[in-house]
Amino acid sequence: MSAPAAIPPTRPADALPDAEDRPLALAMWRGWRRRCPACGAGPMLQGYLKVREHCPVCDEALHHHRADDGPAYLTIVVVGKLLTPLLFWVFVTYRPDPLVMATLFVTLAVALSLYLLPRLKGMLVGIQWSRRMHGFGRDAA
């Protein structure tokens, strides 16, 4: 009796599935840094929130993104989750004047929102690029 024959591979050894050739965590990190998800060097955003048509470094097309209201929704959720317990703790511990407390937390909410919004948008574009959503990396054929 001889050893069983090895099963031939169904695809070339160098071909990687979509999930492996574009790592999600790396694309999200590059998006958080507002960099091109493909090369990590070129700026993704043109101005505050406008995504560039192409990366100026690697020429990766970025116009496919469909972030829409996702970054704004995520920003509201994150800011709310961070500031709600802090608001409660400050109120219970210090009992500040309502005007002082409102001024403090409105300022914190606006500053945190302005900081997070472009970063969360970059992350969403990075996720879409990594998962080849909305035309990122799909061949027309």
The first five atom37 places (N, CA, C, CB, O) and aatype in JSON, in Angstrom:
{
  "aatype": [12, 15, 0, 14, 0, 0, 9, 14, 14, 16, 1, 14, 0, 3, 0, 10, 14, 3, 0, 6, 3, 1, 14, 10, 0, 10, 0, 12, 17, 1, 7, 17, 1, 1, 1, 4, 14, 0, 4, 7, 0, 7, 14, 12, 10, 5, 7, 18, 10, 11, 19, 1, 6, 8, 4, 14, 19, 4, 3, 6, 0, 10, 8, 8, 8, 1, 0, 3, 3, 7, 14, 0, 18, 10, 16, 9, 19, 19, 19, 7, 11, 10, 10, 16, 14, 10, 10, 13, 17, 19, 13, 19, 16, 18, 1, 14, 3, 14, 10, 19, 12, 0, 16, 10, 13, 19, 16, 10, 0, 19, 0, 10, 15, 10, 18, 10, 10, 14, 1, 10, 11, 7, 12, 10, 19, 7, 9, 5, 17, 15, 1, 1, 12, 8, 7, 13, 7, 1, 3, 0, 0],
  "atom_mask": [
    [1, 1, 1, 1, 1],
    [1, 1, 1, 1, 1],
    [1, 1, 1, 1, 1],
    [1, 1, 1, 1, 1],
    [1, 1, 1, 1, 1],
    [1, 1, 1, 1, 1],
    [1, 1, 1, 1, 1],
    [1, 1, 1, 1, 1],
    [1, 1, 1, 1, 1],
    [1, 1, 1, 1, 1],
    [1, 1, 1, 1, 1],
    [1, 1, 1, 1, 1],
    [1, 1, 1, 1, 1],
    [1, 1, 1, 1, 1],
    [1, 1, 1, 1, 1],
    [1, 1, 1, 1, 1],
    [1, 1, 1, 1, 1],
    [1, 1, 1, 1, 1],
    [1, 1, 1, 1, 1],
    [1, 1, 1, 1, 1],
    [1, 1, 1, 1, 1],
    [1, 1, 1, 1, 1],
    [1, 1, 1, 1, 1],
    [1, 1, 1, 1, 1],
    [1, 1, 1, 1, 1],
    [1, 1, 1, 1, 1],
    [1, 1, 1, 1, 1],
    [1, 1, 1, 1, 1],
    [1, 1, 1, 1, 1],
    [1, 1, 1, 1, 1],
    [1, 1, 1, 0, 1],
    [1, 1, 1, 1, 1],
    [1, 1, 1, 1, 1],
    [1, 1, 1, 1, 1],
    [1, 1, 1, 1, 1],
    [1, 1, 1, 1, 1],
    [1, 1, 1, 1, 1],
    [1, 1, 1, 1, 1],
    [1, 1, 1, 1, 1],
    [1, 1, 1, 0, 1],
    [1, 1, 1, 1, 1],
    [1, 1, 1, 0, 1],
    [1, 1, 1, 1, 1],
    [1, 1, 1, 1, 1],
    [1, 1, 1, 1, 1],
    [1, 1, 1, 1, 1],
    [1, 1, 1, 0, 1],
    [1, 1, 1, 1, 1],
    [1, 1, 1, 1, 1],
    [1, 1, 1, 1, 1],
    [1, 1, 1, 1, 1],
    [1, 1, 1, 1, 1],
    [1, 1, 1, 1, 1],
    [1, 1, 1, 1, 1],
    [1, 1, 1, 1, 1],
    [1, 1, 1, 1, 1],
    [1, 1, 1, 1, 1],
    [1, 1, 1, 1, 1],
    [1, 1, 1, 1, 1],
    [1, 1, 1, 1, 1],
    [1, 1, 1, 1, 1],
    [1, 1, 1, 1, 1],
    [1, 1, 1, 1, 1],
    [1, 1, 1, 1, 1],
    [1, 1, 1, 1, 1],
    [1, 1, 1, 1, 1],
    [1, 1, 1, 1, 1],
    [1, 1, 1, 1, 1],
    [1, 1, 1, 1, 1],
    [1, 1, 1, 0, 1],
    [1, 1, 1, 1, 1],
    [1, 1, 1, 1, 1],
    [1, 1, 1, 1, 1],
    [1, 1, 1, 1, 1],
    [1, 1, 1, 1, 1],
    [1, 1, 1, 1, 1],
    [1, 1, 1, 1, 1],
    [1, 1, 1, 1, 1],
    [1, 1, 1, 1, 1],
    [1, 1, 1, 0, 1],
    [1, 1, 1, 1, 1],
    [1, 1, 1, 1, 1],
    [1, 1, 1, 1, 1],
    [1, 1, 1, 1, 1],
    [1, 1, 1, 1, 1],
    [1, 1, 1, 1, 1],
    [1, 1, 1, 1, 1],
    [1, 1, 1, 1, 1],
    [1, 1, 1, 1, 1],
    [1, 1, 1, 1, 1],
    [1, 1, 1, 1, 1],
    [1, 1, 1, 1, 1],
    [1, 1, 1, 1, 1],
    [1, 1, 1, 1, 1],
    [1, 1, 1, 1, 1],
    [1, 1, 1, 1, 1],
    [1, 1, 1, 1, 1],
    [1, 1, 1, 1, 1],
    [1, 1, 1, 1, 1],
    [1, 1, 1, 1, 1],
    [1, 1, 1, 1, 1],
    [1, 1, 1, 1, 1],
    [1, 1, 1, 1, 1],
    [1, 1, 1, 1, 1],
    [1, 1, 1, 1, 1],
    [1, 1, 1, 1, 1],
    [1, 1, 1, 1, 1],
    [1, 1, 1, 1, 1],
    [1, 1, 1, 1, 1],
    [1, 1, 1, 1, 1],
    [1, 1, 1, 1, 1],
    [1, 1, 1, 1, 1],
    [1, 1, 1, 1, 1],
    [1, 1, 1, 1, 1],
    [1, 1, 1, 1, 1],
    [1, 1, 1, 1, 1],
    [1, 1, 1, 1, 1],
    [1, 1, 1, 1, 1],
    [1, 1, 1, 1, 1],
    [1, 1, 1, 1, 1],
    [1, 1, 1, 1, 1],
    [1, 1, 1, 0, 1],
    [1, 1, 1, 1, 1],
    [1, 1, 1, 1, 1],
    [1, 1, 1, 1, 1],
    [1, 1, 1, 0, 1],
    [1, 1, 1, 1, 1],
    [1, 1, 1, 1, 1],
    [1, 1, 1, 1, 1],
    [1, 1, 1, 1, 1],
    [1, 1, 1, 1, 1],
    [1, 1, 1, 1, 1],
    [1, 1, 1, 1, 1],
    [1, 1, 1, 1, 1],
    [1, 1, 1, 0, 1],
    [1, 1, 1, 1, 1],
    [1, 1, 1, 0, 1],
    [1, 1, 1, 1, 1],
    [1, 1, 1, 1, 1],
    [1, 1, 1, 1, 1],
    [1, 1, 1, 1, 1]
  ],
  "atom_positions": [
    [[0.82, -1.18, 0.0], [0.0, 0.0, 0.0], [0.87, 1.25, 0.0], [-0.93, -0.01, 1.19], [1.83, 1.36, 0.75]],
    [[0.52, 2.15, -0.82], [1.27, 3.4, -0.89], [0.51, 4.5, -0.14], [1.52, 3.82, -2.37], [-0.68, 4.37, 0.15]],
    [[1.23, 5.55, 0.16], [0.63, 6.69, 0.87], [-0.38, 7.36, -0.05], [1.71, 7.71, 1.33], [-0.2, 7.38, -1.27]],
    [[-1.45, 7.91, 0.53], [-2.44, 8.59, -0.31], [-1.83, 9.8, -1.0], [-3.66, 9.03, 0.52], [-0.97, 10.49, -0.46]],
    [[-2.3, 10.04, -2.22], [-1.8, 11.16, -3.01], [-2.26, 12.48, -2.37], [-2.29, 11.07, -4.48], [-3.36, 12.58, -1.83]],
    [[-1.4, 13.46, -2.46], [-1.74, 14.78, -1.93], [-2.83, 15.41, -2.79], [-0.48, 15.7, -1.88], [-2.86, 15.24, -4.01]],
    [[-3.7, 16.13, -2.15], [-4.78, 16.82, -2.86], [-4.18, 18.05, -3.53], [-5.96, 17.21, -1.89], [-3.54, 18.87, -2.86]],
    [[-4.39, 18.19, -4.85], [-3.81, 19.36, -5.53], [-4.5, 20.64, -5.07], [-3.94, 19.21, -7.06], [-5.7, 20.64, -4.77]],
    [[-3.75, 21.74, -5.01], [-4.36, 23.01, -4.61], [-5.37, 23.47, -5.65], [-3.3, 24.09, -4.41], [-5.21, 23.22, -6.84]],
    [[-6.4, 24.13, -5.19], [-7.45, 24.61, -6.09], [-7.16, 26.0, -6.63], [-8.78, 24.62, -5.39], [-7.84, 26.48, -7.54]],
    [[-6.15, 26.64, -6.08], [-5.77, 27.96, -6.57], [-4.26, 28.11, -6.41], [-6.52, 29.09, -5.79], [-3.65, 27.36, -5.65]],
    [[-3.66, 29.04, -7.1], [-2.22, 29.23, -6.97], [-1.85, 29.59, -5.53], [-1.74, 30.33, -7.93], [-2.62, 30.22, -4.81]],
    [[-0.67, 29.18, -5.11], [-0.23, 29.4, -3.73], [-0.08, 30.88, -3.41], [1.08, 28.69, -3.47], [-0.23, 31.28, -2.26]],
    [[0.22, 31.7, -4.41], [0.43, 33.12, -4.13], [-0.88, 33.92, -4.15], [1.39, 33.69, -5.14], [-0.86, 35.1, -3.8]],
    [[-1.99, 33.32, -4.54], [-3.26, 34.04, -4.54], [-3.85, 34.05, -3.13], [-4.26, 33.4, -5.54], [-4.0, 33.0, -2.51]],
    [[-4.16, 35.21, -2.66], [-4.73, 35.36, -1.32], [-6.19, 35.76, -1.42], [-3.94, 36.4, -0.5], [-6.56, 36.49, -2.34]],
    [[-7.01, 35.3, -0.51], [-8.4, 35.77, -0.53], [-8.46, 37.25, -0.19], [-9.25, 34.96, 0.46], [-7.52, 37.82, 0.37]],
    [[-9.58, 37.86, -0.53], [-9.76, 39.3, -0.33], [-9.47, 39.74, 1.1], [-11.17, 39.7, -0.7], [-8.86, 40.79, 1.31]],
    [[-9.88, 38.96, 2.08], [-9.74, 39.36, 3.47], [-8.28, 39.39, 3.9], [-10.52, 38.43, 4.37], [-7.93, 40.11, 4.83]],
    [[-7.41, 38.62, 3.25], [-6.03, 38.53, 3.69], [-5.11, 39.53, 2.99], [-5.52, 37.15, 3.47], [-4.11, 39.94, 3.58]],
    [[-5.41, 39.91, 1.77], [-4.48, 40.8, 1.06], [-4.69, 42.26, 1.42], [-4.62, 40.61, -0.43], [-3.86, 43.1, 1.07]],
    [[-5.76, 42.59, 2.1], [-6.0, 43.95, 2.58], [-6.38, 43.87, 4.05], [-7.11, 44.67, 1.74], [-7.57, 43.79, 4.38]],
    [[-5.41, 43.89, 4.95], [-5.69, 43.71, 6.37], [-6.59, 44.82, 6.92], [-4.39, 43.67, 7.16], [-6.33, 46.01, 6.73]],
    [[-7.63, 44.41, 7.6], [-8.62, 45.34, 8.13], [-8.02, 46.27, 9.18], [-9.79, 44.59, 8.73], [-8.23, 47.48, 9.13]],
    [[-7.28, 45.72, 10.13], [-6.74, 46.54, 11.22], [-5.79, 47.62, 10.69], [-6.01, 45.66, 12.24], [-5.82, 48.75, 11.16]],
    [[-4.97, 47.27, 9.73], [-4.04, 48.24, 9.15], [-4.79, 49.32, 8.39], [-3.03, 47.54, 8.23], [-4.45, 50.5, 8.49]],
    [[-5.8, 48.94, 7.64], [-6.59, 49.92, 6.89], [-7.33, 50.86, 7.84], [-7.59, 49.21, 5.95], [-7.43, 52.06, 7.58]],
    [[-7.85, 50.31, 8.94], [-8.53, 51.16, 9.92], [-7.55, 52.12, 10.59], [-9.24, 50.29, 10.98], [-7.88, 53.29, 10.81]],
    [[-6.35, 51.64, 10.93], [-5.35, 52.5, 11.56], [-4.93, 53.61, 10.62], [-4.12, 51.67, 11.99], [-4.82, 54.77, 11.03]],
    [[-4.7, 53.27, 9.36], [-4.35, 54.31, 8.38], [-5.48, 55.3, 8.21], [-3.99, 53.67, 7.03], [-5.24, 56.5, 8.07]],
    [[-6.72, 54.82, 8.21], [-7.86, 55.72, 8.11], [-7.97, 56.63, 9.32], [0.0, 0.0, 0.0], [-8.27, 57.82, 9.19]],
    [[-7.72, 56.07, 10.52], [-7.74, 56.89, 11.74], [-6.72, 58.02, 11.65], [-7.45, 56.01, 12.99], [-6.96, 59.13, 12.11]],
    [[-5.57, 57.72, 11.04], [-4.53, 58.72, 10.86], [-4.81, 59.64, 9.67], [-3.17, 58.05, 10.69], [-4.04, 60.55, 9.38]],
    [[-5.92, 59.39, 8.99], [-6.36, 60.16, 7.82], [-5.38, 60.03, 6.66], [-6.52, 61.62, 8.19], [-5.11, 60.99, 5.94]],
    [[-4.85, 58.82, 6.5], [-3.92, 58.49, 5.43], [-4.57, 57.51, 4.46], [-2.61, 57.91, 6.0], [-5.57, 56.87, 4.78]],
    [[-4.0, 57.41, 3.29], [-4.49, 56.48, 2.27], [-4.47, 55.06, 2.83], [-3.63, 56.57, 0.96], [-3.45, 54.64, 3.38]],
    [[-5.57, 54.32, 2.71], [-5.58, 52.96, 3.25], [-4.67, 52.0, 2.48], [-6.99, 52.42, 3.24], [-4.28, 50.96, 3.01]],
    [[-4.32, 52.34, 1.26], [-3.48, 51.45, 0.45], [-2.0, 51.6, 0.79], [-3.69, 51.73, -1.03], [-1.32, 50.6, 1.03]],
    [[-1.5, 52.84, 0.82], [-0.07, 53.03, 1.03], [0.27, 53.57, 2.41], [0.48, 53.97, -0.01], [1.38, 53.36, 2.9]],
    [[-0.66, 54.26, 3.04], [-0.41, 54.83, 4.36], [0.41, 56.09, 4.34], [0.0, 0.0, 0.0], [0.68, 56.65, 5.4]],
    [[0.8, 56.57, 3.18], [1.65, 57.75, 3.09], [0.89, 58.99, 2.64], [2.79, 57.49, 2.13], [1.1, 60.08, 3.19]],
    [[0.02, 58.85, 1.68], [-0.68, 60.01, 1.14], [-1.85, 60.43, 2.0], [0.0, 0.0, 0.0], [-2.47, 59.58, 2.64]],
    [[-2.17, 61.72, 2.03], [-3.33, 62.18, 2.79], [-4.63, 61.74, 2.12], [-3.31, 63.71, 2.92], [-4.79, 61.85, 0.9]],
    [[-5.56, 61.22, 2.93], [-6.84, 60.77, 2.41], [-7.8, 61.93, 2.22], [-7.45, 59.72, 3.33], [-8.57, 61.97, 1.26]],
    [[-7.75, 62.88, 3.14], [-8.73, 63.95, 3.14], [-8.16, 65.22, 2.51], [-9.21, 64.24, 4.55], [-6.97, 65.54, 2.65]],
    [[-9.03, 65.91, 1.83], [-8.69, 67.19, 1.24], [-9.53, 68.21, 2.01], [-8.98, 67.24, -0.33], [-10.73, 68.32, 1.78]],
    [[-8.92, 68.95, 2.89], [-9.66, 69.82, 3.78], [-10.04, 69.05, 5.03], [0.0, 0.0, 0.0], [-9.31, 68.16, 5.47]],
    [[-11.18, 69.39, 5.61], [-11.58, 68.79, 6.88], [-12.24, 67.42, 6.72], [-12.53, 69.72, 7.6], [-11.88, 66.48, 7.43]],
    [[-13.19, 67.29, 5.78], [-13.91, 66.03, 5.62], [-13.99, 65.5, 4.19], [-15.28, 66.18, 6.14], [-14.46, 64.38, 3.98]],
    [[-13.56, 66.26, 3.22], [-13.69, 65.82, 1.83], [-12.62, 64.79, 1.49], [-13.6, 67.02, 0.86], [-11.42, 65.05, 1.65]],
    [[-13.06, 63.62, 1.02], [-12.14, 62.56, 0.63], [-11.62, 62.87, -0.77], [-12.83, 61.16, 0.67], [-12.4, 63.23, -1.66]],
    [[-10.32, 62.73, -0.97], [-9.7, 62.99, -2.27], [-10.19, 61.97, -3.31], [-8.16, 62.94, -2.16], [-10.61, 60.87, -2.96]],
    [[-10.13, 62.36, -4.56], [-10.48, 61.45, -5.65], [-9.46, 60.32, -5.75], [-10.56, 62.21, -6.98], [-9.83, 59.16, -5.94]],
    [[-8.17, 60.65, -5.64], [-7.08, 59.68, -5.73], [-6.02, 60.03, -4.7], [-6.47, 59.66, -7.17], [-5.89, 61.19, -4.31]],
    [[-5.28, 59.04, -4.27], [-4.15, 59.27, -3.37], [-3.04, 59.95, -4.18], [-3.64, 57.92, -2.73], [-2.7, 59.47, -5.26]],
    [[-2.47, 61.05, -3.69], [-1.4, 61.72, -4.43], [-0.09, 60.92, -4.45], [-1.14, 63.08, -3.84], [0.78, 61.22, -5.27]],
    [[0.07, 59.93, -3.59], [1.31, 59.15, -3.54], [1.21, 57.89, -4.39], [1.64, 58.77, -2.1], [2.05, 57.67, -5.27]],
    [[0.19, 57.05, -4.14], [0.1, 55.76, -4.84], [-0.96, 55.74, -5.94], [-0.19, 54.65, -3.85], [-1.09, 54.75, -6.65]],
    [[-1.71, 56.81, -6.09], [-2.75, 56.96, -7.11], [-3.91, 55.97, -6.93], [-2.15, 56.76, -8.48], [-4.61, 55.67, -7.89]],
    [[-4.12, 55.48, -5.7], [-5.27, 54.61, -5.41], [-6.55, 55.45, -5.5], [-5.13, 53.95, -4.0], [-6.62, 56.53, -4.92]],
    [[-7.55, 54.95, -6.21], [-8.83, 55.66, -6.32], [-9.55, 55.6, -4.98], [-9.71, 55.04, -7.46], [-9.75, 54.53, -4.42]],
    [[-9.94, 56.76, -4.48], [-10.64, 56.84, -3.2], [-12.07, 57.33, -3.36], [-9.89, 57.74, -2.25], [-12.82, 57.42, -2.38]],
    [[-12.46, 57.66, -4.57], [-13.78, 58.25, -4.8], [-14.92, 57.24, -4.63], [-13.84, 58.85, -6.18], [-16.09, 57.63, -4.66]],
    [[-14.6, 55.96, -4.46], [-15.63, 54.93, -4.33], [-16.33, 54.96, -2.98], [-15.02, 53.58, -4.55], [-17.39, 54.35, -2.82]],
    [[-15.76, 55.64, -2.01], [-16.27, 55.54, -0.63], [-17.73, 55.96, -0.54], [-15.42, 56.41, 0.3], [-18.21, 56.79, -1.31]],
    [[-18.41, 55.37, 0.41], [-19.8, 55.7, 0.72], [-19.93, 55.84, 2.23], [-20.79, 54.62, 0.16], [-20.65, 55.07, 2.86]],
    [[-19.24, 56.8, 2.8], [-19.28, 56.99, 4.25], [-20.63, 57.59, 4.67], [-18.12, 57.9, 4.71], [-21.16, 57.23, 5.73]],
    [[-21.18, 58.49, 3.89], [-22.48, 59.12, 4.14], [-22.6, 59.61, 5.58], [-23.6, 58.14, 3.82], [-21.78, 60.41, 6.03]],
    [[-23.62, 59.15, 6.31], [-23.86, 59.62, 7.68], [-23.2, 58.75, 8.74], [-25.33, 59.68, 7.94], [-23.35, 59.02, 9.93]],
    [[-22.49, 57.72, 8.33], [-21.86, 56.81, 9.29], [-20.9, 57.49, 10.26], [0.0, 0.0, 0.0], [-21.0, 57.26, 11.46]],
    [[-19.97, 58.34, 9.77], [-19.06, 58.99, 10.69], [-19.77, 59.9, 11.7], [-18.04, 59.79, 9.92], [-19.39, 59.95, 12.87]],
    [[-20.79, 60.61, 11.26], [-21.53, 61.48, 12.18], [-22.26, 60.65, 13.24], [-22.53, 62.36, 11.41], [-22.26, 61.01, 14.42]],
    [[-22.86, 59.56, 12.82], [-23.55, 58.7, 13.78], [-22.58, 58.12, 14.79], [-24.29, 57.56, 13.04], [-22.85, 58.14, 15.99]],
    [[-21.45, 57.6, 14.32], [-20.45, 57.04, 15.23], [-19.89, 58.1, 16.18], [-19.31, 56.42, 14.44], [-19.64, 57.82, 17.35]],
    [[-19.71, 59.32, 15.68], [-19.21, 60.4, 16.53], [-20.2, 60.69, 17.64], [-18.95, 61.67, 15.7], [-19.8, 60.87, 18.79]],
    [[-21.48, 60.75, 17.33], [-22.51, 61.0, 18.34], [-22.5, 59.9, 19.38], [-23.9, 61.12, 17.7], [-22.59, 60.17, 20.58]],
    [[-22.41, 58.65, 18.93], [-22.41, 57.52, 19.86], [-21.19, 57.56, 20.78], [-22.44, 56.18, 19.09], [-21.33, 57.41, 21.99]],
    [[-20.01, 57.77, 20.21], [-18.78, 57.77, 21.01], [-18.77, 58.94, 21.99], [-17.54, 57.83, 20.1], [-18.45, 58.76, 23.17]],
    [[-19.1, 60.13, 21.52], [-19.11, 61.3, 22.41], [-20.14, 61.11, 23.51], [-19.42, 62.6, 21.61], [-19.86, 61.42, 24.67]],
    [[-21.3, 60.6, 23.18], [-22.33, 60.35, 24.19], [-21.88, 59.33, 25.22], [0.0, 0.0, 0.0], [-22.09, 59.51, 26.42]],
    [[-21.26, 58.24, 24.75], [-20.8, 57.19, 25.68], [-19.68, 57.68, 26.58], [-20.34, 55.97, 24.9], [-19.56, 57.23, 27.72]],
    [[-18.85, 58.59, 26.09], [-17.75, 59.1, 26.9], [-18.2, 60.19, 27.88], [-16.66, 59.65, 26.01], [-17.77, 60.21, 29.03]],
    [[-19.06, 61.08, 27.42], [-19.41, 62.23, 28.25], [-20.56, 61.97, 29.23], [-19.77, 63.39, 27.37], [-20.65, 62.65, 30.26]],
    [[-21.42, 61.02, 28.95], [-22.54, 60.77, 29.85], [-22.09, 60.34, 31.25], [-23.45, 59.72, 29.27], [-22.54, 60.94, 32.22]],
    [[-21.22, 59.34, 31.39], [-20.76, 59.0, 32.75], [-19.96, 60.13, 33.4], [-19.92, 57.74, 32.7], [-20.04, 60.33, 34.61]],
    [[-19.19, 60.85, 32.59], [-18.42, 61.97, 33.14], [-19.35, 63.07, 33.64], [-17.45, 62.54, 32.08], [-19.11, 63.65, 34.7]],
    [[-20.39, 63.35, 32.9], [-21.38, 64.35, 33.31], [-22.03, 63.95, 34.63], [-22.47, 64.53, 32.22], [-22.17, 64.77, 35.54]],
    [[-22.41, 62.71, 34.73], [-23.03, 62.22, 35.97], [-22.05, 62.31, 37.14], [-23.51, 60.77, 35.79], [-22.42, 62.77, 38.22]],
    [[-20.82, 61.89, 36.93], [-19.83, 61.91, 37.99], [-19.55, 63.34, 38.47], [-18.53, 61.25, 37.52], [-19.49, 63.6, 39.67]],
    [[-19.38, 64.27, 37.52], [-19.12, 65.68, 37.89], [-20.31, 66.25, 38.65], [-18.83, 66.53, 36.63], [-20.13, 66.97, 39.64]],
    [[-21.52, 65.95, 38.21], [-22.7, 66.47, 38.88], [-22.82, 65.94, 40.31], [-23.96, 66.12, 38.09], [-23.07, 66.71, 41.24]],
    [[-22.64, 64.65, 40.49], [-22.78, 64.04, 41.82], [-21.63, 64.45, 42.75], [-22.82, 62.51, 41.69], [-21.86, 64.7, 43.93]],
    [[-20.43, 64.53, 42.23], [-19.26, 64.8, 43.07], [-19.12, 66.27, 43.42], [-18.01, 64.32, 42.38], [-18.87, 66.6, 44.58]],
    [[-19.27, 67.16, 42.44], [-18.96, 68.58, 42.66], [-20.17, 69.5, 42.73], [-18.07, 69.06, 41.58], [-20.06, 70.6, 43.27]],
    [[-21.3, 69.1, 42.22], [-22.51, 69.94, 42.18], [-22.22, 71.36, 41.68], [-23.13, 70.0, 43.57], [-22.5, 72.33, 42.38]],
    [[-21.66, 71.47, 40.46], [-21.34, 72.81, 39.95], [-22.6, 73.58, 39.57], [-20.4, 72.71, 38.75], [-23.68, 73.01, 39.44]],
    [[-22.44, 74.85, 39.41], [-23.52, 75.72, 38.93], [-23.97, 75.2, 37.55], [-23.05, 77.23, 38.85], [-23.12, 74.82, 36.74]],
    [[-25.25, 75.17, 37.26], [-25.73, 74.64, 35.98], [-25.12, 75.32, 34.76], [-27.23, 74.76, 35.91], [-24.84, 74.65, 33.76]],
    [[-24.91, 76.63, 34.82], [-24.33, 77.34, 33.69], [-22.87, 76.92, 33.47], [-24.42, 78.86, 33.91], [-22.43, 76.77, 32.33]],
    [[-22.14, 76.74, 34.55], [-20.75, 76.29, 34.45], [-20.7, 74.87, 33.86], [-20.06, 76.33, 35.83], [-19.9, 74.58, 32.97]],
    [[-21.56, 74.02, 34.37], [-21.58, 72.64, 33.89], [-21.99, 72.56, 32.42], [-22.54, 71.8, 34.75], [-21.39, 71.81, 31.65]],
    [[-22.99, 73.31, 32.03], [-23.43, 73.32, 30.63], [-22.32, 73.84, 29.73], [-24.71, 74.18, 30.47], [-22.07, 73.27, 28.66]],
    [[-21.66, 74.91, 30.14], [-20.57, 75.47, 29.34], [-19.43, 74.46, 29.18], [-20.05, 76.76, 29.96], [-18.9, 74.29, 28.09]],
    [[-19.07, 73.82, 30.28], [-17.99, 72.85, 30.26], [-18.31, 71.67, 29.33], [-17.72, 72.34, 31.67], [-17.48, 71.29, 28.5]],
    [[-19.49, 71.1, 29.47], [-19.8, 69.9, 28.7], [-20.15, 70.19, 27.25], [-20.93, 69.17, 29.34], [-19.91, 69.35, 26.39]],
    [[-20.7, 71.35, 26.96], [-20.92, 71.71, 25.56], [-19.57, 71.9, 24.87], [-21.79, 73.0, 25.44], [-19.38, 71.46, 23.74]],
    [[-18.64, 72.56, 25.55], [-17.31, 72.76, 24.98], [-16.6, 71.42, 24.77], [-16.46, 73.66, 25.9], [-15.99, 71.19, 23.72]],
    [[-16.68, 70.53, 25.77], [-16.08, 69.2, 25.62], [-16.71, 68.41, 24.47], [-16.22, 68.41, 26.92], [-16.01, 67.77, 23.69]],
    [[-18.02, 68.46, 24.36], [-18.72, 67.71, 23.31], [-18.35, 68.23, 21.93], [-20.24, 67.8, 23.51], [-18.11, 67.44, 21.01]],
    [[-18.28, 69.54, 21.76], [-17.93, 70.1, 20.46], [-16.48, 69.78, 20.11], [-18.15, 71.63, 20.45], [-16.19, 69.37, 18.98]],
    [[-15.57, 69.95, 21.06], [-14.16, 69.68, 20.8], [-13.93, 68.21, 20.47], [-13.3, 70.09, 22.0], [-13.21, 67.89, 19.52]],
    [[-14.53, 67.32, 21.23], [-14.37, 65.89, 20.99], [-14.99, 65.49, 19.65], [-15.0, 65.08, 22.12], [-14.45, 64.65, 18.94]],
    [[-16.12, 66.08, 19.32], [-16.77, 65.78, 18.04], [-15.91, 66.25, 16.87], [-18.15, 66.46, 17.96], [-15.75, 65.52, 15.88]],
    [[-15.35, 67.44, 16.97], [-14.5, 67.96, 15.9], [-13.23, 67.12, 15.73], [-14.13, 69.41, 16.16], [-12.72, 66.98, 14.62]],
    [[-12.73, 66.58, 16.82], [-11.55, 65.73, 16.76], [-11.88, 64.37, 16.14], [-10.96, 65.54, 18.16], [-11.13, 63.88, 15.29]],
    [[-12.97, 63.76, 16.55], [-13.3, 62.4, 16.13], [-13.87, 62.29, 14.71], [-14.28, 61.81, 17.09], [-13.61, 61.31, 14.03]],
    [[-14.63, 63.27, 14.27], [-15.36, 63.15, 13.0], [-14.47, 62.8, 11.81], [-16.08, 64.44, 12.71], [-14.78, 61.84, 11.11]],
    [[-13.37, 63.53, 11.52], [-12.56, 63.14, 10.36], [-11.84, 61.81, 10.56], [-11.53, 64.22, 10.06], [-11.6, 61.09, 9.59]],
    [[-11.5, 61.47, 11.8], [-10.81, 60.21, 12.06], [-11.74, 59.01, 11.86], [-10.23, 60.2, 13.48], [-11.35, 57.99, 11.3]],
    [[-12.97, 59.15, 12.32], [-13.94, 58.07, 12.13], [-14.33, 57.94, 10.65], [-15.2, 58.31, 12.99], [-14.59, 56.83, 10.17]],
    [[-14.36, 59.05, 9.94], [-14.63, 58.98, 8.5], [-13.49, 58.24, 7.81], [-14.82, 60.39, 7.89], [-13.74, 57.4, 6.94]],
    [[-12.26, 58.55, 8.17], [-11.12, 57.84, 7.6], [-11.17, 56.36, 7.9], [0.0, 0.0, 0.0], [-10.86, 55.54, 7.04]],
    [[-11.56, 56.01, 9.13], [-11.68, 54.59, 9.48], [-12.73, 53.89, 8.63], [-12.03, 54.43, 10.95], [-12.51, 52.77, 8.17]],
    [[-13.87, 54.54, 8.41], [-14.91, 53.92, 7.59], [-14.47, 53.74, 6.15], [-16.19, 54.75, 7.64], [-14.77, 52.72, 5.52]],
    [[-13.75, 54.73, 5.62], [-13.23, 54.58, 4.26], [-12.2, 53.45, 4.22], [-12.6, 55.91, 3.76], [-12.16, 52.69, 3.26]],
    [[-11.38, 53.35, 5.25], [-10.41, 52.26, 5.34], [-11.09, 50.89, 5.39], [0.0, 0.0, 0.0], [-10.62, 49.95, 4.75]],
    [[-12.16, 50.78, 6.14], [-12.91, 49.52, 6.2], [-13.48, 49.18, 4.83], [-14.05, 49.6, 7.24], [-13.39, 48.03, 4.38]],
    [[-14.05, 50.16, 4.17], [-14.62, 49.91, 2.85], [-13.53, 49.5, 1.86], [-15.35, 51.16, 2.34], [-13.75, 48.61, 1.04]],
    [[-12.38, 50.13, 1.93], [-11.27, 49.76, 1.04], [-10.8, 48.34, 1.34], [-10.1, 50.76, 1.18], [-10.58, 47.55, 0.42]],
    [[-10.64, 48.02, 2.61], [-10.14, 46.71, 3.01], [-11.08, 45.59, 2.59], [-9.93, 46.67, 4.51], [-10.63, 44.52, 2.18]],
    [[-12.37, 45.81, 2.7], [-13.36, 44.79, 2.37], [-13.82, 44.88, 0.92], [-14.56, 44.92, 3.29], [-14.74, 44.16, 0.51]],
    [[-13.18, 45.75, 0.14], [-13.49, 45.92, -1.29], [-14.96, 46.28, -1.52], [-13.14, 44.65, -2.06], [-15.58, 45.78, -2.46]],
    [[-15.48, 47.11, -0.68], [-16.88, 47.53, -0.79], [-17.02, 48.7, -1.77], [-17.45, 47.92, 0.6], [-16.08, 49.48, -1.93]],
    [[-18.15, 48.82, -2.4], [-18.52, 49.97, -3.23], [-17.53, 50.26, -4.35], [-18.66, 51.18, -2.37], [-17.31, 51.42, -4.68]],
    [[-16.95, 49.23, -4.93], [-16.07, 49.42, -6.09], [-14.6, 49.48, -5.76], [0.0, 0.0, 0.0], [-13.79, 49.56, -6.69]],
    [[-14.19, 49.44, -4.5], [-12.77, 49.46, -4.16], [-12.13, 48.13, -4.57], [-12.56, 49.74, -2.65], [-12.41, 47.1, -3.95]],
    [[-11.3, 48.15, -5.58], [-10.51, 46.97, -5.94], [-11.23, 45.91, -6.73], [0.0, 0.0, 0.0], [-10.61, 44.89, -7.04]],
    [[-12.47, 46.07, -7.08], [-13.17, 45.07, -7.88], [-12.89, 45.3, -9.35], [-14.69, 45.11, -7.61], [-12.93, 46.43, -9.83]],
    [[-12.62, 44.23, -10.06], [-12.42, 44.34, -11.51], [-13.77, 44.45, -12.17], [-11.62, 43.11, -12.07], [-14.76, 43.89, -11.7]],
    [[-13.81, 45.17, -13.27], [-15.06, 45.36, -14.0], [-15.5, 44.09, -14.71], [-14.92, 46.48, -15.0], [-16.68, 43.91, -14.99]],
    [[-14.55, 43.21, -15.0], [-14.88, 41.98, -15.72], [-15.56, 40.97, -14.87], [-13.65, 41.38, -16.3], [-15.9, 39.89, -15.34]]
  ]
}
